[in-house]
Amino acid sequence: MQQTYSGAPQPAAPATPGAPAAPQPQAGQGAPPMAIEADDFSFWYGSARALNDITLRIPQKRVTALIGPSGCGKSTFLRSINRMNDLIPGIRHDGDIRLHGESVYRQGLDVVQLRKRVGMVFQKSNPFPKSIYENVAYGARVNGVARGRRDLDEVVERSLKQAALWDEVSDRLDRSALGLSGGQQQRLCIARALAVQPEVLLMDEPASALDPIATQKIEELIYQLKDHYTIVIVTHNMQQAARVSDFTAFFYIGQLVEMGRTEEIFTNPREERTEAYITGRFG
């Protein structure tokens, strides 16, 4: 008998051994290979458990949206992929996350190289107090992606074009990045991340502080970039997730409730909690 949802959402029960995992994208004919694989991944801030046995598959060169209420673990999981959480005292984890089959938590891993492979764009744009040119060139220079002015010029132009910003700033590359609009600054931060030629681009609410026109440009950019990069985006905007993503994963109270193709999650979710969240009954 099908259950019906009523009242406020109830806390998810802790995962139990042998409990069925949320269905994942499957490899097969015509299916993309997996870029990121998490197996029974849990995470704690001190004694507070933020993630509970997350098993998740993220396809290569697709956009995967992580949705769910505030505090459900979306950003914690996102920052675990390139180990940005390592900068926080008192954290610990269990389980594993793999990038193209290699554990990001293996002993001896060069975390700097990991973050080169897995770029990140934050909720609030954070350009350096340098010129537009130097914002993009800095990472390429430090990481050895480009050597010499000619190489740097090519990297800067390519990255700004990929971020759909070149036409707007090509005649003022020597001016301060802080003079750009909010939307332009966010696209500059995307260009800066792309300059080091990452394999994966993580985006944590990249358009939440932007106006509708700037948000549309970011969404159009995400759609274009997925031909070249695996993109994982955290968003509270259901319409945005539906517009830009190929797959959607719903997190709730530190657990992955379900994951699937975006059109299926938004039109025919398997779980009541997913339907309740998407339709606005809580969140």
Beta strands, then each sheet from edge to edge (+ up, - down):
strand 1: 34-45
strand 2: 48-59
strand 3: 63-67
strand 4: 91-99
strand 5: 102-103
strand 6: 118-121
strand 7: 200-204
strand 8: 230-234
strand 9: 247-252
strand 10: 255-261
sheet 1: 2+ 1- 4+ 5-
sheet 2: 6+ 7+ 8+ 3+ 9+ 10-
end
